[in-house]
Amino acid sequence: MAEYAVKVDHISKIYSLKNKNNQHKSNKRFYALKDLSFTVEKGDVVGILGTNGSGKSTLSSILAGISDIDEGSIEIHGEQALIAINTGLNVQLTGEENIRVKGALLGLKKKEIQRITQSVIDFAELGDFLYQPVKKYSSGMKSRLGFSISLALDPDIFIVDEALSVGDKGFAKKCLDHMMKLRDNEGKTIFFVSHSISQVQQFCKTGMWIEGGRLQEMGDIETVCAHYSEYVDQLNALKPKEKKKILNEKFEERVLPDTKQSFFSRLLGGL
Ligand SMILES: Nc1ncnc2c1ncn2[C@@H]1O[C@H](COP(=O)(O)OP(=O)(O)OP(=O)(O)O)[C@@H](O)[C@H]1O
């Protein structure tokens, strides 16, 4: 049996960019993630850091098996669950129906679905809202439901993408305490995406810093958090004009050269 939970080998994710008028996809392509390689051992708790648009959610959905990769390969050992804002819930259905649908999709028996429902009732503390359509939930309530369903399904690998940022502080603490128990007593593998450096530092063993779609640094949580904080402070200290210039350069580095040649360049190439 492999000792690692995840092995990622030179993966990239490419998106097509739309033209300015937003009507058609252009032939410009963009690296949301570029050439990432890393291994995560079973039982590790990895905090994923990075500024806006750096690629954290893209990586989360790849690790959860929801999004494909365009280059490289990925090996996952164990069942994964993504816990993210607005993911995995059908808003037309009630909370309780969402549990039943999820259970049925996973091929669970009626008794197991009942156990999960009870566990969600106890953990989410949504009261009668569990029987209301999810479209009537606040974002914090959706987070409570999504989190509680994933905990009850008991996967091997949790991918928590900013899911605690919308709930109230009490619920966030309850979730973190619960995940700490899973980390310490059950050796679950956890990926934890958050903009709260202190939360990541407190909870995770390993730090992963993604910047501009690339893996900037991975290692001991204290070191990675210190380097990332320093970078954010430096970025924030820049004048708006300088900051804009750097962000534009970083964006251009991620754009692939046009693959489709214009009519004239094809004509000239043929000469
Ligand atoms: N479906 C898509 N089509 C085109 N581009 C996309 C798509 N999804 C994400 N991107 C782009 O890929 C890049 C990485 O996005 P991602 O959501 O992974 O960043 P992030 O680090 O999670 O950001 P944030 O901290 O703001 O949540 C961004 O530039 C984003 O605009």
Ligand as a Chemical Component Dictionary entry (heavy atoms), coordinates in Angstrom:
data_LIG
# 
_chem_comp.id                   LIG 
_chem_comp.type                 NON-POLYMER 
_chem_comp.pdbx_formal_charge   0 
_chem_comp.three_letter_code    LIG 
# 
loop_
_chem_comp_atom.comp_id 
_chem_comp_atom.atom_id 
_chem_comp_atom.alt_atom_id 
_chem_comp_atom.type_symbol 
_chem_comp_atom.charge 
_chem_comp_atom.model_Cartn_x 
_chem_comp_atom.model_Cartn_y 
_chem_comp_atom.model_Cartn_z 
_chem_comp_atom.pdbx_ordinal 
LIG N1  N1  N 0 -13.478 28.335 -15.532 1  
LIG C1  C1  C 0 -12.489 29.196 -15.704 2  
LIG N2  N2  N 0 -12.251 29.753 -16.918 3  
LIG C2  C2  C 0 -11.236 30.622 -17.103 4  
LIG N3  N3  N 0 -10.386 31.002 -16.118 5  
LIG C3  C3  C 0 -10.589 30.490 -14.892 6  
LIG C4  C4  C 0 -11.642 29.569 -14.606 7  
LIG N4  N4  N 0 -11.574 29.228 -13.278 8  
LIG C5  C5  C 0 -10.530 29.914 -12.783 9  
LIG N5  N5  N 0 -9.938  30.664 -13.731 10 
LIG C6  C6  C 0 -8.762  31.525 -13.570 11 
LIG O1  O1  O 0 -7.692  30.721 -13.072 12 
LIG C7  C7  C 0 -6.937  31.454 -12.109 13 
LIG C8  C8  C 0 -6.894  30.697 -10.792 14 
LIG O2  O2  O 0 -8.173  30.753 -10.210 15 
LIG P1  P1  P 0 -8.476  30.133 -8.771  16 
LIG O3  O3  O 0 -9.940  30.298 -8.508  17 
LIG O4  O4  O 0 -7.934  28.763 -8.716  18 
LIG O5  O5  O 0 -7.620  31.092 -7.813  19 
LIG P2  P2  P 0 -7.604  31.174 -6.229  20 
LIG O6  O6  O 0 -6.182  31.134 -5.814  21 
LIG O7  O7  O 0 -8.504  30.158 -5.626  22 
LIG O8  O8  O 0 -8.171  32.640 -5.988  23 
LIG P3  P3  P 0 -8.976  33.304 -4.757  24 
LIG O9  O9  O 0 -8.012  33.423 -3.614  25 
LIG O10 O10 O 0 -9.340  34.644 -5.306  26 
LIG O11 O11 O 0 -10.165 32.449 -4.458  27 
LIG C9  C9  C 0 -7.574  32.827 -11.999 28 
LIG O12 O12 O 0 -6.876  33.727 -12.811 29 
LIG C10 C10 C 0 -8.985  32.615 -12.532 30 
LIG O13 O13 O 0 -9.455  33.792 -13.144 31 
# 
loop_
_chem_comp_bond.comp_id 
_chem_comp_bond.atom_id_1 
_chem_comp_bond.atom_id_2 
_chem_comp_bond.value_order 
_chem_comp_bond.pdbx_ordinal 
LIG N1  C1  SING 1  
LIG C1  N2  SING 2  
LIG C1  C4  DOUB 3  
LIG N2  C2  DOUB 4  
LIG C2  N3  SING 5  
LIG N3  C3  DOUB 6  
LIG C3  C4  SING 7  
LIG C3  N5  SING 8  
LIG C4  N4  SING 9  
LIG N4  C5  DOUB 10 
LIG C5  N5  SING 11 
LIG N5  C6  SING 12 
LIG C6  O1  SING 13 
LIG C6  C10 SING 14 
LIG O1  C7  SING 15 
LIG C7  C8  SING 16 
LIG C7  C9  SING 17 
LIG C8  O2  SING 18 
LIG O2  P1  SING 19 
LIG P1  O3  DOUB 20 
LIG P1  O4  SING 21 
LIG P1  O5  SING 22 
LIG O5  P2  SING 23 
LIG P2  O6  DOUB 24 
LIG P2  O7  SING 25 
LIG P2  O8  SING 26 
LIG O8  P3  SING 27 
LIG P3  O9  DOUB 28 
LIG P3  O10 SING 29 
LIG P3  O11 SING 30 
LIG C9  O12 SING 31 
LIG C9  C10 SING 32 
LIG C10 O13 SING 33 
# 
